[in-house]
Amino acid sequence: MRMVDLIAAKRDGDTHSTKELEWLIDGVQRDQVPDYQLAAWLMAVLWRGMSEREATDLTRALIRSGQVLDMHSVAPFLVDKHSTGGVGDKTSLVVAPLVAAAGLPVVKMSGRGLGYTGGTLDKLESIPGFNVSLTVQELTLLVRKHGIAIIGQTAELAPADGKLYALRDVTATVPSLPLIASSIMSKKIASGADAIVLDVKVGRGAFMETVEQAKALAELMIRIGTGLGKQVTAVLADMNQPLGCAVGNALEVVEAVSTLQGHGPADFSEHCLVVASEMLMLGRLADTPDKARHILLDIISRGQALDKFAEWIAAQQGDARIAEQPGLLPRAPVIADLEAPVAGYVTGVDAREVGLVAGALGAGRERKGQHVDPAVGLVMHVKIGQLVRQGEPLVQIHARSQEAVREAKQRLADAITLGAESVQPPPTIYAVIRG
C-alpha cells in the first residue's frame, strides 16, 4: 500500500477498506507516515467524510494502537461518561461519587482544559494534595477498595489518536464528525468501559452549536460504540449559557460539594441527575429513569453521596476536609461584582465569552502546559429569562488584581444582554438518545 493512494482515494470520495485503515494507523503509530501526507489525508476526510463502517474501523485501529485497560477483576461491569466540553461543566465531580455511592464502580480518565472549556483534572488539582497520576496497579487497588477513581489520560491508551489530534489541531481539520467520533470512542473504549454515557453539549459555548449537529455526532458515536460491542447512550445538553453558576476550578469544586449536599443550582443538579440516571440504567441498577432518579435522590438526602466524595478525595491523597470546609480551597484575593446597569430581563449569556473571560483571569490555558490558577474565576448570579433590578449583581468576579477585575467587567458587560421583554430560557436537556 502507498499513502498517496489512500489520499487520492479519499480525495475522490472513495471508501477505505478495513485493511487500509489498519495499515494507515499502524504506520502513524510507527512514525512511518510523513506529517504532510497525514495532513492531506485528514483534510480529504474532512471534505469527503467517512462511512459508518469506516469510522468504526478507524476507531478499532486507534484502540489497537496501544493498551486496553482491563479492570474486570475488580469491577465486573464499568460504565463511563464523556463530555464534549463546556463552560462550568463540573459534572464528573458530582456524577462519579454519586454513581459510585449507588454501587456502580466508576473509573474515568479525564483531561485538562484548553481554551474556553475547563478540564476535570484542573478542577480536582485545586484540591490540596489530590493526585491524578496513578499507576495501573494503584488504580486497581483504589477501585477495588473505594469503587471510584479519576486519573489523567495516559500515553499508552490509543496513542495513535494523540498523533492524529496533534495534526488536526494545526491543520483546521478538527470539525470532522468521523474524526471527532473515532477520537472520543477510541479513548473511552481503550479505558475499559463496557458502557458509555455521552454528554454532548449544544450551543454557543459548545463545539456543536446546533441540536442537529450534536445529534449527528451523538448518533455516529452510538453506532460506532454499538458496532464495537459497547452500550452507549447520549444526552444532548444545553451550553448556550454556563452550566450551573461557578466557572473556575476551586469555585466549581465548591459548587460540586453544594450539589452533592442537595443544594446545587437547579440546572446543574438536573443535568447531573439525568447523566447519572442513564449510567445506573446502563449498569442495570435501575430499569427506568424515574427509578434511577429515586435511588440517586435518596443517596443525596442520606448524605451518602457527599461521604463517597470525601472518601474518594482522601483515597487520591487530597484534603477530604473540603467536603465539609470548602473554605480550605484556594481563594482569590480580589472579589468584586458586576452590577446590572439597568433593570430588565436577561436575554442572553454568551457562554463562550464567559469561558474566555475566566481563562483570561487565569482559570484556563491557551496552550498545553500553561499554569492554571485554581482560585480565580466567575460565579454567575443570573440565568437567561431571569428578571433583574438595576444595581443587582450579575456576576461575581474572583481575580488576582483590581486591573483584572476591570478588564473582566468590560468584557462581561457585553456578554450578558438585558432586554425589556421576557424570553424563554433554553432547556437543560434537549434529548436523550439510547443506543
N, C-alpha and C positions, 0 to 999 in steps of 0.2 A: 504494500500500500504506500501511497505518497500523500503527504499532507496537502499538496497543491490540488490533487484530485478531489479531496474532501471539500476544500474551499470552493472549487468550481462547481461541484455538485450542489452544495447548499446555495451558492450564489444563483444557480439556475432553478432553485425551488425543488430539487430532488430530496429524497429522504435517505438517511444513513441506515445501514444495516446494523444489527447488534454488534457484529464483529468489528465493524468500522469504528463504532463509538468506543468499544473496549480498547481497540488499538490506539485510538486518539488519546484517551485518558491515561493509558499506560505510558504513552510517550510523554505526556505532560508530567506525570509523576517522576519519570526518569530524566527529565530535563532534555529530552530529545526533540522537542518541538520548539523551534525558534519563536520568540515573542511576536515578531512581526507576522508570522503565519497564523499563530493562535489568535492574534488581534483581528486579522482579516476574517477568520472563521467566525469569531464572536459577532462581528458586525453583520456577516451573512445570516447568522441565526437571528439576530435582532430584526432584520428586514424580512426574512423568509419564514421565520418561526420553525416549530417542530411539531410533529405529530405526537399524540399521547404516548404511543409506543416508543418513539424516540426519546421523549422526556423521561419515561420510566427506565429505559435502557441507560440513559446518561446518569440518572440517579444511582442505579445499581453499580455502574462503573465507578462513580465517585466514592460510594460506600466501600467498595473493594480496594480502593487505593490505599487504605490504611486499616487500622484495627477496628473491630466492632466490640464495644463494651458489653459484657455479659454479666448481669447482676442477678440472674435467676436462682443462684444458690442461696441468696438471702431475701429475694423478693420475687415470688413466682410470676407476678404479673405487674408490669411497670407502665404507668400512664404518665406521659409528659405533656407539657404545654409549650407553645411557642407564640410569641407576639411579634408582629411585623414592625413594632416600634411606635412610640408615640410620646407626647408631652405629658408628663405627670403619670406615666404608666409604671406604677409600683405594684402591679397585680401579683407578681410572683411572691412578694414578701408576705402577702396575705393568703393567697391560694395554697402555696406549698405547705405551711404549717396547718392550715385548716383541713386540707385533704389528708395529710398525714395523721392528724388527730382523729380522723374518721376511720383510720386503719388501713389506708391505701398508701403504700410507700411511694415517696416522690424523690426521684434522682434527676437532677436537672443541671445541664451545663449551660451557662449564660455568658454573655459578652459584656463589653464595656461600651459606653456611649460614644457616639461620634456625630458631630453636627448638632442639630437641634433636639435629638432624641436622647433620653437618658439611658444609662446602662445599669442592669441589675447589680453587677459586681461593684460598680462605683457606689451605689446606694449601700450595699452591705459593708463595704470597706469604710464607710463613715462611722460604723460601729467600732469603737476601740477594740483592737486585738483580733477582729474577725479575719479568719484565714480562708481564702478561696483557692489556695494552691495545695491540693491533696493528691497523694499517690493513689493508684487504683486500690492498693491494699488498705490504705487509710479510709478511702471512700467506702469500701466493702464493710469494714468494721463499723463505720458510722451508720450506714443504712441498716445493718443487722441490729444494732442497739437502739437506734432512735427513729428509724423509718423515714429519714429525710436528710438531704444534702443538696447544696447548690455550690458548684465549683466553676472555675474558669474552663473555657474550651481548651483542649489540648491539640498539639500539632499532629498527634497520631491518628486523630479521627478525621476521615475524609480529607486528607492533606491536599489532594489534587484540587479540591474545591477552593482551598485558600489561594492556590496559584491562579485559578481561573478568576476568582473575585478580584485579586490584585490588579489584573489586567482590565477587567470590566470597569473598575473604578476610574481608570485613567483613559479609557477609550470610548466613554459615553455609551456603553452597552449594558449598563445596569438595568434599564427598564424592561428587558426581555422577559416575558412571563415564564417560558420554559426554563430559562437560566435561573430566575428567582426561585421557582418552584423546586428545581432539582437541587439547588444550593441548600435551601431550608430543609428539605426532606432528607437529603443525604446525611446531614449532621444530626438530625433528630433520630433517624434510624440507626446510625452508627453509634449513637449514645446508648442504645439498648432498649429503646421504647417499644412496647408491644402495641400501645395505642397512643394517639396524639390528639390533643385539642389545640386547634389553630386559632389564635386570637388575631383576626385580620382587621386592622384599623382602617377607617374610611373617613376622608375629609381633608381639610386644609393642612392639618398637622400630620398627615399620613402620606405614605408613598403612593397609595391608591386613593385618588381624590374623589372617585365616584363609586356608588354602590355596584354599578355594572362591572367596573374594573376589579373591584375587590372580590365580587362573586366569581368572576372568571378565574382569578388567581386561586381562590379557595377551592373551587371545583376541580381545577387541574391538580392541586396538591392532594386532594382527597383521592382522585383517580390514581395518581402515582402511588400513594400510600397503600391503597387497596390492591393495586397490581403487585405490590411487594409484600403482601400478606399482613398488612397492618390495618387496625381500625382507626379511622380518622373522622373527627368532627370539626367543623369550622364555625366560629362565632364572628359575625360581622358587627363591629362595634364602632361607635362614633368617635372621631377625632377632629371635629370642627372647633372644639374648644378643649382646653386641658382636661384630663381625666382626674376627677377629684378637685382638690384645691391646691395642694403643695406641688411645686416644681423646683427640684433641687434635692440633693442627696440626703442629708440628715433630716431635712424638712419632710421628705417623703417617708422616711423611716418613722418619724413621729406620727404621720397620718396613717401609716400601716398599723401601728400599735393601736391607735384610736379605733380603727376599723375592726381589728380583732377583739376589741373590747365591746363592740357593738355600737360605737358612736361615730363611725366614719361618715364622710359626705354621701348623700343619697345615691348619686350617680355611680360613684366608685364602689360603694357597698353592693349595689345591684349588679354591677359588672362582675365583681368577684364571685358573687353567688351564682351567676349564670355559668361562668367558666368552671368553677368548682363542681357545680351540679353535673355538668357534662363529663367531667373527669370521674365522678362517682358512678355515673351510668356506664361509662366505658369499662370501669373496674368492677362492674356488676355488684356494687354495693347498694344500688337503687335501680328500679326499673322505670321510673318516671321522673321528670324534672321536679314535680311537686314533692315527691318523697325524698329526693335528694336534698332539696331546699330545706325541708323539715329537719333532716338529720344535721345539716350544716348550721342552721339557726340554733338548734338545741346545743350543739357543741360550743358555739359562741356564747350563748347565755349561761352555760355552766362554767365558763372560764377555761375550758379545755384547749381552745384554740390559742389563747394567749400563753397558757402553760407550755404548749408544744413549741411555740415560738421561742420562749425563753430557754427551753431545753435545747433546741436546735442551735441557738446563738452560742450557748455555753459549749456545746459539743464541737463547734468550729472555732473555739477559743476566743469568742467575742465576750464583751461585758454584758451578761444577761440582765444586769440591773436596769438596763434601759427599758425593759418591758414594763417596769413599774416607775422608773425615774427617767423619762425621756430627756430631762434637762441635762443629763450627763453627756448627751451627744454634743458635737461641736456647734457653737453658736456664733453668728456673725456679730461684729462689734457695732455695726450701724444698722438700725431698723427704722424704716420710715414708710408712711402710707402715701399712695397716690389717691387723691380725693376726686370725686365726681365734680366737674366744672359746672354742670347744670343738672337739674332733675330730668329724669326720663327713663325709658326702658332700654335695657341692654339688648341691642340688636345684632351685635357681633363681637366675638372674641377670637382674634387671629391666633390660633394655637401655634402655628409655626413661628410667628414673630415672638410670642411669649417664650417659646423654647429657645429662640436665638438670643433674646434678652437675658434669660437665665444663664445661657452659655457665656455671654459677654461678661456677666458678673463673676464668672469663674466656675460655674456649676457643670459646664460641659467642656468639650475639647473640639478643636478644629482639625487636629491631626493626631494620629496614633502616638501614644507615648507622652502626650501632653499632660501636665499636672492638673488635677481636678480639685477644687476647693470644696470640701464636704459641707461647709457651713452656710454658704451663700445660696440665694435662690429667691423664689417668689411664692407668696400664698395668695391665691385668688379669692376675693370676697364675693364675687358675683358670677352669675351664670346667664347665658342667653335667655331672654324672656323676663328677667327679673326687673322690678321697678326699683330705682334708686333715687334718693334725695340729693340735692345739691350739698356738697361737702362730705357725703358719705364715703367711707373708704372703698376703693375698687380693688386695690392690690396692696399687699404688704411686701415691701422690698427689704431683703436681707443682704447687706453688702459689706465690703471692706472699707469703703470711704464715702464721704459725702459727695464727692465728684461722681463716683459710680452710681450713686442714687439719682443724681441729677440727670445723668445720661439715660438711665433706665426709665425715669419718669417721662422723658421726652418721647422715647420710643413707644412706651406702653400707652401713652395718651392717644396715639394713632392706632394702636392695636385693639383698643376697646371702643366700640362705637355706641353712641346713645341716640335714641330717637323718641319722637312723641307718640308713636303708635306701638302697641304691644305686638310681639312676634311669637310664633310658636317655637319653643325650644326643640332642638334635634333629639331624636330618640337615643337612649343609651345603647340599645341593641337594635340593629336593623333586621337581623335574621340569624337563625341557627341552621346550619346545613349538616345533616348527619349522613355519613357515607353508607 
